[in-house]
Amino acid sequence: MPSLGADMEEGTLVEWLVKPGDSVARGDIVAVVETQKGAIEIEIFEAGEVAELIAEPGQTLPVGAPLARMRKPGEVQDDAPAPRAVPESPRTTAPAEPEESARSAHPTHPPRRASRALPGAKAPGGADATGVLASPAAKARAAEAGLDLTQVTGSGPGGAVLLADVENYLKTAPATKETLETPAAKPAAKPAARGKPGLDMAEMRRAIATAMSRSKREIPHYYLSHRIDLQAAQDWLGATNAERSPDKRLLMGALLIRATVRALAKVPELNGRFEGAHYTPAEDIHCGMAVAMRGGGLIAPAIMDAQGKALDEIMAAMRDLVARTRTGRLRNSEITQGTITISSLGETGVDALYGVIYPPQVALVGFGAPRAEALAHDGAVAARVCVTATLAADHRVSDGRRGAILLAEIDQLLQEPETL
C-alpha cells in the first residue's frame, strides 16, 4: 500500500486493473485505492510482469502492506506463492460503496489484460440487482451511464465486469432509449452524510487537520507578502481571449502559475522536499495546485513537469486536474510528488491568504483575489487591478531575502505577460 501523503495511515483497495501474467510498463495504472482524498489511481514505477495479486478488493490495509508480487523482465518464474498474511486495519474491510468507486484507468496507459477468467479467483465486488458480478467502479460507471450490466461481457476474475469492460462497451455500443431507461441501471440515492462521490468529507477534514498540525509543529514557517500590479496582465489576457473560442481561453490563474514556475529559476531552493533530516532540491517542478472541493475540503494535486509546459499547456493541465480532482480520478504521482504548492483564491476570495506548507514541501505561494485599487502609475493615480501575493517558506531551507527575490521575480514576469 503506497503512502499517498504525509497524513495517510491506510487505504482501501477498490479495484485491480491487472491480473497475474499481465505485462506492465512504467506509468501504467494497475489499481484504484480509496483514501481520505478519494479514489486514487495507482501507477507502477517499474516494468515487469504481475506474478500474484496478494490483496483483494475491499481490504483496508496499512501503508507498506504488500498488494502484489512482481517479476522483472527476464526473471525466472518462481512458483512459490508470496505469504498471504496481509495485515489489515482494524477498520471495516467491506467493499467500497459503488458511488465511492467511480474511477477509470488512465486512458494513455492501459495495462494489457488477459481476456479469460482466473480459475478459482475471487471476483472483485459483488453481484448487483440483476445478478451480475461486477467491481464497485464498474457498477458505479454503469449507473452513471444508465447501462444495464447484463449487456456487458466481463473479463475479470470469475467473469466479473470490470470498469474497462464498461468503458469499452460504452465506446462501441451507442446508448439507446431503452438502455438509458432500464430501471435496474438507475443510480441509487446517495447517502446524505457523504459529499462528492468517493469522498468522505469528515475523513478529508481529519486528514487535512493532521497534515497541517504536523506542518505547523515541525516546519519553522516565515511569511512574506507583496502587492503586484496586474493591470498589464489583465489587459493582455483580455486581448488574447477576445480572439479565442471559449474552450481555448486563458484564466488569470494560469498566468500566476506560469510566472511562479519561471520565477523559481532564480530561487531554486524553494522547489524541493524536506524529508527526515535532509532537504533534497528538485530538478523538475511538480507544481501543486490547491483545488477546493464542492461541499468542503481541499486537495492539492500537482501539475507534473510544469517547468516544461507553455502557458496554454498550463491552462489545459489546470482544467484537467480540477475535473479529475472533483470526480476522484487522480493518480498517485499527482498526490505524492509535488515540489511546491500554489493556492489562488480566484475572483471571489479575500485580499490575501497566508498558507500552511504542505509537508514535505518547503514553500507555498498564495494569491488573493484581484482587486481594482487606486495606484500610482506613470506619475498619476489610477484605478488598476492588483493582487496580493504571499509566500510561506521553510526557514531551514531559505530566508526572507531569498523569499523576497521570488515574489519580486513573479511581479516582474507579470508585467510582461506576453513573454510567459
C-alpha positions in Angstrom: 0.0 0.0 0.0 1.7 3.2 -1.1 1.8 6.3 1.0 -0.3 8.9 -0.7 0.5 11.8 1.6 2.1 12.5 5.0 -1.2 12.1 6.7 -2.1 8.7 5.2 -2.1 5.7 7.5 -4.1 3.2 5.5 -6.1 2.8 2.3 -8.8 0.5 0.8 -8.1 -1.4 -2.3 -11.1 -0.7 -4.6 -10.2 -2.4 -7.8 -7.4 -4.3 -9.6 -6.9 -3.3 -13.2 -4.4 -6.1 -13.9 -4.3 -9.9 -13.5 -1.4 -12.3 -12.9 0.5 -12.8 -16.1 -0.1 -9.2 -17.3 2.9 -7.2 -18.5 3.1 -3.7 -17.2 5.2 -0.7 -18.2 6.3 2.3 -16.1 3.4 4.6 -15.7 0.6 2.0 -16.2 -2.4 2.3 -13.9 -2.7 -1.0 -12.1 -5.1 -0.4 -9.2 -7.5 2.0 -7.6 -7.1 2.8 -3.9 -9.5 4.7 -1.7 -8.1 7.2 0.8 -9.3 10.3 2.7 -8.7 12.2 -0.5 -10.9 10.0 -2.6 -10.1 7.1 -5.0 -6.5 7.4 -6.4 -5.3 5.6 -9.5 -2.1 3.7 -8.6 0.8 3.8 -11.1 3.5 1.2 -11.5 7.1 2.6 -11.5 9.0 -0.4 -12.9 8.3 -2.5 -15.9 7.7 -6.2 -15.4 5.0 -8.9 -15.1 2.3 -9.3 -12.5 3.2 -12.6 -10.6 0.5 -12.5 -8.0 -2.2 -10.3 -6.6 -1.9 -10.5 -2.8 -4.5 -8.1 -1.6 -8.2 -8.4 -2.5 -10.6 -5.6 -3.4 -12.4 -4.3 -0.3 -9.4 -4.8 2.0 -8.3 -1.9 4.1 -4.6 -2.1 4.6 -1.9 0.0 6.4 0.7 1.8 4.4 3.5 -0.5 3.5 1.4 -3.7 3.3 2.1 -5.8 0.2 -0.6 -5.5 -2.6 1.0 -7.7 -5.3 4.2 -9.5 -6.3 6.0 -8.6 -9.5 8.6 -10.2 -11.7 11.1 -8.1 -13.5 11.6 -8.7 -17.3 13.6 -11.9 -17.8 13.2 -13.0 -14.2 12.7 -16.8 -13.9 9.2 -17.6 -12.7 9.0 -18.5 -9.0 6.1 -20.9 -8.4 6.2 -20.4 -4.6 3.4 -18.1 -3.7 4.0 -15.0 -1.6 2.9 -15.1 2.0 -0.8 -14.5 2.3 -0.7 -12.9 5.8 -1.7 -9.4 4.7 -2.1 -7.1 7.7 -5.4 -5.4 7.8 -6.6 -2.2 9.5 -8.9 -2.7 12.5 -11.4 -0.7 10.5 -14.1 -2.3 8.4 -12.9 -4.1 5.3 -16.2 -4.2 3.5 -16.0 -3.3 -0.2 -16.4 0.4 -1.1 -19.9 1.5 -2.0 -20.5 1.9 -5.7 -20.7 5.7 -5.5 -17.3 5.8 -3.8 -15.6 4.0 -6.7 -16.5 5.6 -9.9 -12.9 5.7 -11.3 -11.3 4.7 -14.6 -7.8 3.8 -15.6 -5.7 6.5 -17.2 -6.5 6.4 -21.0 -3.0 6.8 -22.1 -1.5 3.9 -20.1 -4.0 0.9 -20.3 -2.3 -2.1 -18.9 -2.6 -5.2 -21.1 -5.1 -7.7 -19.7 -5.9 -11.3 -20.4 -9.5 -11.9 -21.5 -10.0 -15.2 -19.6 -11.1 -15.6 -16.0 -8.7 -17.0 -13.5 -9.7 -20.4 -12.2 -10.8 -20.2 -8.6 -10.2 -16.4 -8.4 -12.5 -14.3 -6.3 -14.4 -11.8 -8.3 -14.0 -8.1 -7.2 -17.1 -6.6 -5.9 -20.4 -8.5 -5.8 -23.5 -9.2 -7.8 -25.8 -6.3 -8.5 -29.6 -6.4 -8.5 -29.5 -8.3 -11.8 -27.1 -11.0 -10.5 -24.2 -9.7 -12.5 -20.7 -9.9 -10.8 -19.0 -6.5 -11.2 -16.4 -4.4 -9.5 -17.6 -1.4 -7.5 -16.2 1.0 -10.1 -17.9 -0.8 -12.9 -21.2 -0.7 -11.2 -20.9 3.0 -10.4 -19.9 3.8 -14.0 -22.8 1.7 -15.4 -25.2 3.5 -13.1 -23.8 6.9 -14.2 -24.3 6.0 -17.9 -27.7 4.3 -17.4 -26.3 1.0 -18.6 -27.7 -2.5 -17.8 -24.7 -4.6 -16.8 -26.3 -7.7 -18.2 -25.4 -6.4 -21.6 -21.7 -6.3 -20.8 -19.3 -9.2 -21.1 -16.9 -9.3 -18.1 -13.2 -10.0 -18.4 -12.4 -10.0 -14.7 -11.8 -12.9 -12.3 -14.8 -15.3 -12.4 -16.2 -13.4 -15.4 -16.8 -10.2 -13.3 -17.4 -7.0 -15.2 -14.6 -4.5 -14.7 -14.6 -0.8 -15.2 -12.6 -1.2 -18.5 -15.4 -3.6 -19.8 -18.0 -0.9 -19.2 -15.9 1.8 -20.8 -15.2 -0.4 -23.8 -18.9 -1.2 -24.2 -19.9 2.4 -24.0 -17.4 3.3 -26.7 -18.6 0.5 -29.1 -22.3 0.3 -28.4 -24.3 3.5 -28.7 -26.8 4.0 -25.9 -30.4 3.5 -26.9 -33.5 5.0 -25.3 -34.3 1.6 -23.8 -30.9 1.2 -22.3 -31.0 4.6 -20.7 -34.4 3.9 -19.2 -33.5 0.5 -17.8 -34.9 0.6 -14.2 -32.0 -1.5 -12.8 -29.5 0.9 -14.1 -30.8 4.0 -12.3 -28.2 5.3 -9.8 -29.0 4.7 -6.2 -29.7 7.6 -3.9 -26.6 9.0 -2.3 -26.3 8.8 1.4 -26.9 12.2 2.9 -23.8 12.1 5.1 -21.4 12.0 2.1 -20.1 14.8 -0.1 -18.7 14.2 -3.6 -18.6 10.6 -4.9 -15.7 8.7 -3.3 -15.0 11.3 -0.7 -15.8 11.1 3.0 -15.7 14.8 3.9 -15.3 14.2 7.6 -12.3 11.9 6.9 -10.8 14.5 4.5 -11.1 17.2 7.1 -9.4 14.9 9.6 -6.6 14.3 7.1 -6.1 18.0 6.4 -6.0 18.8 10.1 -3.4 16.0 10.7 -1.2 17.2 7.9 -1.4 20.9 8.8 -0.8 20.2 12.5 2.3 18.4 11.6 3.4 21.2 9.3 3.0 23.9 11.9 4.6 21.8 14.6 7.7 20.7 12.6 8.3 23.4 9.9 9.6 26.8 11.0 7.5 29.0 8.7 8.3 32.5 7.7 5.8 34.7 5.8 6.2 37.5 3.2 3.6 39.4 1.2 3.9 41.7 -1.8 1.3 43.7 -3.8 1.5 43.2 -7.6 0.1 45.4 -10.3 -1.8 43.1 -12.5 -3.2 45.6 -15.0 -0.7 44.7 -17.8 -1.5 41.0 -17.3 -5.3 41.8 -17.2 -5.2 43.8 -20.4 -3.1 41.2 -22.3 -5.4 38.4 -21.1 -8.5 40.3 -22.3 -7.0 41.0 -25.7 -5.8 37.4 -26.1 -9.1 35.8 -25.1 -11.1 38.1 -27.4 -9.5 36.2 -30.3 -10.1 32.7 -28.9 -13.1 30.4 -28.7 -14.4 29.9 -25.1 -12.7 26.5 -24.7 -9.3 27.9 -25.6 -9.4 31.0 -23.3 -6.9 31.5 -20.5 -7.6 32.3 -16.9 -5.5 34.6 -14.8 -4.6 31.6 -12.6 -2.7 30.1 -15.5 -0.5 33.3 -15.7 0.1 33.2 -12.0 1.2 29.6 -12.1 3.4 30.1 -15.1 5.0 33.2 -13.6 5.7 31.4 -10.3 7.2 28.4 -12.1 9.5 30.6 -14.1 10.5 32.7 -11.1 11.7 29.5 -9.3 14.7 29.5 -11.6 16.1 32.4 -9.5 15.3 30.8 -6.2 15.6 27.0 -6.9 15.9 26.1 -3.2 12.2 26.8 -2.7 11.4 23.9 -5.0 12.1 20.6 -3.3 11.3 18.3 -0.3 12.5 18.1 3.3 12.2 14.5 4.4 13.6 13.1 7.6 16.5 15.4 8.4 17.5 16.2 4.9 16.5 18.6 2.2 16.6 17.5 -1.4 16.2 20.1 -4.1 14.0 19.0 -7.1 15.2 19.1 -10.6 11.7 19.2 -12.0 8.8 21.5 -10.8 5.8 19.4 -9.9 3.5 22.3 -9.0 0.7 21.6 -6.6 -2.5 23.4 -7.3 -4.9 23.8 -4.4 -8.4 22.7 -5.6 -11.4 23.4 -3.3 -14.0 20.6 -3.3 -17.6 21.5 -3.6 -19.1 20.8 -0.2 -15.8 21.5 1.6 -12.3 20.1 1.7 -9.1 20.8 -0.2 -6.8 18.7 -2.4 -3.6 20.0 -4.0 -2.6 17.7 -6.9 0.5 18.5 -8.9 0.9 19.7 -12.4 3.8 17.4 -13.3 6.9 18.8 -15.0 5.4 22.3 -15.0 8.7 23.9 -16.0 8.4 22.4 -19.5 4.8 23.5 -20.1 3.9 26.6 -22.1 1.0 28.8 -20.9 -1.7 27.0 -22.9 -0.4 23.7 -21.6 -0.6 25.0 -18.1 -4.2 26.0 -18.7 -5.1 22.6 -20.1 -3.4 20.9 -17.2 -5.4 23.1 -14.7 -8.7 22.2 -16.4 -7.8 18.5 -16.4 -6.7 18.5 -12.8 -9.8 20.3 -11.5 -12.1 18.0 -13.3 -10.4 14.8 -12.2 -10.0 16.0 -8.6 -13.7 16.7 -8.3 -14.6 13.3 -9.8 -11.9 11.4 -7.9 -9.7 10.3 -10.7 -6.2 11.5 -9.6 -3.0 9.5 -10.0 -0.8 8.7 -7.1 2.2 10.7 -8.6 0.0 13.8 -8.7 -0.7 13.4 -5.0 2.7 12.4 -3.7 5.3 14.1 -5.8 4.5 17.8 -5.6 7.6 20.1 -5.0 5.8 23.4 -4.3 2.2 24.4 -4.0 0.3 27.4 -5.4 -3.1 28.5 -3.9 -5.1 31.1 -5.7 -8.4 32.4 -4.3 -9.7 33.5 -7.8 -12.1 36.3 -8.3 -14.3 35.9 -5.3 -11.9 35.4 -2.4 -10.4 37.8 0.2 -7.5 40.1 -0.4 -4.7 37.8 0.8 -4.1 34.2 2.1 -1.3 33.0 4.3 -0.9 29.3 3.6 0.5 26.4 5.6 3.3 24.5 3.9 2.2 21.0 2.8 5.0 18.6 4.1 7.4 17.5 2.8 7.4 20.6 0.6 9.2 23.7 1.7 7.2 26.6 0.2 3.6 27.7 -0.7 2.8 30.7 -2.8 -0.6 32.3 -2.3 -2.6 34.8 -4.4 -5.6 36.7 -3.1 -8.4 37.9 -5.2 -7.5 40.6 -7.8 -9.0 44.0 -6.9 -9.2 47.4 -8.6 -7.2 49.8 -6.4 -6.0 53.4 -6.6 -2.4 53.0 -7.5 0.4 55.5 -8.6 1.4 54.7 -12.2 3.4 56.8 -14.6 3.2 59.9 -12.3 -0.6 59.7 -11.8 -3.0 57.9 -9.6 -5.3 55.5 -11.5 -7.5 52.5 -10.8 -5.5 49.4 -11.6 -6.1 45.7 -10.9 -3.8 44.5 -8.2 -3.3 41.2 -6.3 -1.5 40.4 -3.1 1.0 37.6 -3.4 2.2 35.8 -0.3 4.9 33.2 0.5 5.1 30.7 3.3 8.5 29.1 3.3 10.6 26.8 5.4 13.4 28.6 7.4 15.5 25.5 7.4 16.0 25.9 3.6 15.7 29.6 2.8 15.3 33.0 4.5 13.4 36.2 3.9 15.8 37.7 1.5 15.6 34.7 -0.8 11.9 34.6 -0.5 11.6 38.3 -1.4 13.5 37.6 -4.6 10.9 35.0 -5.6 8.0 37.4 -5.1 9.8 40.2 -6.9 10.5 38.0 -9.9 6.9 36.9 -10.1 6.0 40.6 -10.1 8.4 41.4 -12.9 7.2 38.5 -15.1 3.6 39.5 -14.7 4.5 43.0 -16.1 5.5 41.3 -19.3 2.7 38.7 -19.8 3.4 38.2 -23.5 6.7 36.6 -22.5 5.1 34.0 -20.4 
